[in-house]
Amino acid sequence: MTATERVGAVILACATDAGFDACWAELHGQPVVAHALGVCAASPLVMDVALVVTPERAGAAHTLLAQAGWGNVRLVTVATTTIRAALIAGVLALPDATTTVIIHDGARVGLTTAMLADGWRAVAATGATTAAVPVKDTIKQVDANGLVTATPDRAALYKIQTPQVFWRAHLLAAHAAVPPAQEIADAAQLVECAGGQVRLFPGAYTNFLIASADDLARARALLSFPH
């Protein structure tokens, strides 16, 4: 890292699903999102962190940060259900001197400091990169009636994960170029919509998204063993 480079991370923990809020589910005595925050705190790359939460979770977030003593974490509250608005709010909350931004979904517990380093190295090629793993299953494309219309080549298919890493200026320029009403699935798609190139770097199959009680049970088992 050069003397002029400053890396910040945005951890998204602002899902509005009232039925199962994965980031704030209990995992070994702490909220799930605490894992990602701890990894960022342990990384020599990350200087600043923005934790994005809904107003309803602000109290729990303040308590978590106070107990852990993470002094470099800025709490950002957003009353929005869109991924785009949440991630941009997090990016803008980081210091203006930030040059590189890591975006991570707090509901993924497979994040490691090595993965952050891999993403930081990969971003140099295009200014935008995302963790990904090859698809293992055969994929079928179907029509509205459930009839198969195509079988894509599995060798060209990847499951996209976070972390996703960007030059901050690159990401904000993409946000400015894409119409405000256009929603996106993730930060990488925002760059794609603006005509930019996104490079993949290796994620991990253990870096799965917790979206159900079954996923949470799997995460509890995974993190009970050193790795």
SULURWO-V992939 format. One record per residue. N is the residue number from 1. RES is the residue in three letters. SS is DSSP state (H for helix, E for strand, - for the rest). PSI is psi in whole degrees, 0 to 359 (none if undefined). BURIAL is 1 if it has 9 or more other C-alpha atoms within 8 Angstrom, else 0. Layout:
# SULURWO-V992939
n=[N/N]
res=[RES/RES]
ss=[SS/SS]
psi=[PSI/PSI]
burial=[BURIAL/BURIAL]
This chain:
# SULURWO-V992939
n=[1/2/3/4/5/6/7/8/9/10/11/12/13/14/15/16/17/18/19/20/21/22/23/24/25/26/27/28/29/30/31/32/33/34/35/36/37/38/39/40/41/42/43/44/45/46/47/48/49/50/51/52/53/54/55/56/57/58/59/60/61/62/63/64/65/66/67/68/69/70/71/72/73/74/75/76/77/78/79/80/81/82/83/84/85/86/87/88/89/90/91/92/93/94/95/96/97/98/99/100/101/102/103/104/105/106/107/108/109/110/111/112/113/114/115/116/117/118/119/120/121/122/123/124/125/126/127/128/129/130/131/132/133/134/135/136/137/138/139/140/141/142/143/144/145/146/147/148/149/150/151/152/153/154/155/156/157/158/159/160/161/162/163/164/165/166/167/168/169/170/171/172/173/174/175/176/177/178/179/180/181/182/183/184/185/186/187/188/189/190/191/192/193/194/195/196/197/198/199/200/201/202/203/204/205/206/207/208/209/210/211/212/213/214/215/216/217/218/219/220/221/222/223/224/225/226/227]
res=[MET/THR/ALA/THR/GLU/ARG/VAL/GLY/ALA/VAL/ILE/LEU/ALA/CYS/ALA/THR/ASP/ALA/GLY/PHE/ASP/ALA/CYS/TRP/ALA/GLU/LEU/HIS/GLY/GLN/PRO/VAL/VAL/ALA/HIS/ALA/LEU/GLY/VAL/CYS/ALA/ALA/SER/PRO/LEU/VAL/MET/ASP/VAL/ALA/LEU/VAL/VAL/THR/PRO/GLU/ARG/ALA/GLY/ALA/ALA/HIS/THR/LEU/LEU/ALA/GLN/ALA/GLY/TRP/GLY/ASN/VAL/ARG/LEU/VAL/THR/VAL/ALA/THR/THR/THR/ILE/ARG/ALA/ALA/LEU/ILE/ALA/GLY/VAL/LEU/ALA/LEU/PRO/ASP/ALA/THR/THR/THR/VAL/ILE/ILE/HIS/ASP/GLY/ALA/ARG/VAL/GLY/LEU/THR/THR/ALA/MET/LEU/ALA/ASP/GLY/TRP/ARG/ALA/VAL/ALA/ALA/THR/GLY/ALA/THR/THR/ALA/ALA/VAL/PRO/VAL/LYS/ASP/THR/ILE/LYS/GLN/VAL/ASP/ALA/ASN/GLY/LEU/VAL/THR/ALA/THR/PRO/ASP/ARG/ALA/ALA/LEU/TYR/LYS/ILE/GLN/THR/PRO/GLN/VAL/PHE/TRP/ARG/ALA/HIS/LEU/LEU/ALA/ALA/HIS/ALA/ALA/VAL/PRO/PRO/ALA/GLN/GLU/ILE/ALA/ASP/ALA/ALA/GLN/LEU/VAL/GLU/CYS/ALA/GLY/GLY/GLN/VAL/ARG/LEU/PHE/PRO/GLY/ALA/TYR/THR/ASN/PHE/LEU/ILE/ALA/SER/ALA/ASP/ASP/LEU/ALA/ARG/ALA/ARG/ALA/LEU/LEU/SER/PHE/PRO/HIS]
ss=[-/-/-/-/-/-/E/E/E/E/E/E/E/-/-/-/-/-/-/-/-/H/H/H/-/E/E/-/-/E/E/-/H/H/H/H/H/H/H/H/H/H/-/-/-/E/E/E/E/E/E/E/E/-/H/H/H/H/H/H/H/H/H/H/H/H/H/H/-/-/-/-/E/E/E/E/E/-/-/-/-/-/H/H/H/H/H/H/H/H/H/H/H/-/-/-/-/-/-/E/E/E/E/E/E/-/-/E/-/-/-/-/H/H/H/H/H/H/H/H/H/H/-/-/-/-/-/E/E/E/E/E/E/E/-/-/-/-/-/-/E/E/-/-/-/-/-/E/E/E/-/-/-/H/H/H/-/E/E/E/E/E/E/E/E/E/E/H/H/H/H/H/H/H/H/H/H/-/-/-/-/-/-/-/-/-/H/H/H/H/H/H/H/-/-/-/-/-/E/E/E/E/-/-/-/-/-/-/E/-/-/-/H/H/H/H/H/H/H/H/H/H/-/-/-/-/-]
psi=[137/166/335/354/138/123/130/159/142/118/118/119/49/32/147/15/109/340/321/101/92/319/333/11/153/130/105/45/358/162/150/318/339/331/310/320/319/321/317/321/329/347/130/349/322/121/330/149/137/120/116/121/165/159/328/337/4/318/315/322/316/316/314/313/322/318/323/338/29/91/343/12/125/132/128/124/135/128/64/154/4/137/317/311/320/314/324/322/320/317/316/342/343/158/147/335/354/130/330/135/131/127/128/139/119/350/3/124/9/8/140/162/327/322/320/318/320/317/321/320/321/333/340/335/316/353/1/128/153/144/145/156/147/144/132/327/157/136/136/135/134/163/187/341/4/14/137/129/340/155/97/151/115/333/339/9/136/148/123/139/183/153/152/137/138/151/129/315/324/315/317/326/322/318/319/331/336/132/138/328/349/116/158/159/330/175/327/321/330/316/319/315/333/3/8/167/138/125/145/148/159/125/215/144/339/351/53/160/126/116/1/171/326/319/321/320/320/319/321/319/319/314/0/355/141/140/none]
burial=[0/0/0/0/1/1/1/1/1/1/1/1/1/1/1/0/0/0/0/1/1/1/1/1/1/0/1/0/0/0/1/1/1/1/1/1/1/0/1/1/1/0/1/0/0/1/1/1/1/1/1/1/1/1/0/0/0/1/0/0/1/1/0/1/1/0/0/0/0/0/0/0/1/1/1/1/1/1/0/0/0/0/1/1/0/1/1/1/1/1/1/0/1/1/0/0/0/1/1/1/1/1/1/1/1/1/1/1/1/0/1/0/1/0/1/1/1/1/1/1/0/1/1/0/0/1/1/1/1/1/1/1/1/0/1/0/0/0/0/1/1/1/0/0/0/0/0/1/0/0/1/1/0/1/0/0/1/0/0/0/1/1/1/1/1/1/1/1/0/1/1/1/0/1/1/0/0/1/0/0/0/0/0/1/0/0/1/1/1/1/1/1/1/1/0/0/1/1/1/1/1/1/1/1/0/0/1/1/0/1/1/0/0/0/1/1/0/0/1/1/0/0/0/0/0/0/0]
